Amino acid sequence: MSEQDIREMQQRIDDGIRLAQRRLVERARHEGISLVVCKNGRVQQLPARDL
């Protein structure tokens, strides 16, 4: 695999992770639940509407 192939694959992986995160937050907002996140080095439970 060339360096270019590796960069492209990494970009697709990163894009997929961002999409999954966005969908998770949207689903949590729709269902009115909170999510546990790490923010500023601290684990916090936040309502999805605050994300």
N, C-alpha and C positions, 0 to 999 in steps of 0.2 A: 504494500500500500504506500502510495506517495504521501508526502506532507500535505498536499492539497486535498487528497482524499480524506485524510484524517481530520483536517480542519472542517471540511464539509460535513462529515459524519458527526463531529462534535457540535457543530451548529444545529444540525437536525435534532440531536439529543437535547440540547439546551432549549430549542423551540418547543419540543414536546413536553418538557418539564414545565415551562411557563404556561403552556396551554392547559395542562393538567391542574396546575395551581389555580389558574383563573376559573376553570370549571368547578373546582372544589369550593371556592369562595362563592361563586354564583349559586351553587346548589345549597350551600349553608344559608345564604341570604334568603333564598326562596323558602326553605324549611324553617327559618327563624331560629337557627341553632348557633352555638358559639364554637369556635375552633381554638385549639391549644397551639400557640406559636412561640417561637423563641424570638424575642425582640430586645435588642440592646443587651444581649447576653443573659436575659432573664426569661424563664418560661412563664407565659401568661395565658390565661383563658380570656379570649376577646369575642364579643358578639361579631358575627360576620359583617354586619352593617358598618362596623368601625374599621374594616380592612379595606 
